[in-house]
Amino acid sequence: MADFWDNEELLGKFVKNSREEIHIKRVSKNGREYVDIRTFWYDSKSDEFRPSQKGLAIPLEFVGELKTILDSIE
């Protein structure tokens, strides 16, 4: 998605299964900042992970609310 975002910084990732990873990135587009949480799939032809359409970009101003919701999970 490097072609889509103006800027992106990988914050972390974890393995979903043998062919997929979840990437968490801080990204920006047209002066707005987001946290992008997206599934990446392994492309054996290029030997790299590529972004899928499965994911969401959360505006940075809502990350505090997201953290509160996640903290409530027991």
GINORVEN-V468972 format. One record per backbone hydrogen bond with DSSP energy under -1.0 kcal/mol. CO is the residue of the C=O (numbers start at 1). NH is the residue of the N-H. If there is no record, write none. Layout:
BEGIN
<<CO | NH> <CO | NH>>
END
This chain:
BEGIN
<<1 | 4> <1 | 5> <7 | 28> <9 | 26> <12 | 24> <14 | 22> <19 | 42> <20 | 16> <20 | 17> <21 | 40> <22 | 14> <23 | 38> <24 | 11> <24 | 12> <25 | 36> <26 | 9> <27 | 34> <28 | 6> <28 | 7> <29 | 32> <32 | 29> <33 | 60> <34 | 27> <35 | 58> <36 | 25> <37 | 56> <38 | 23> <39 | 52> <40 | 21> <41 | 50> <43 | 47> <43 | 48> <48 | 43> <50 | 41> <53 | 55> <54 | 39> <56 | 37> <58 | 35> <59 | 62> <60 | 63> <62 | 66> <63 | 67> <64 | 68> <65 | 69> <66 | 70> <67 | 71> <70 | 73>>
END
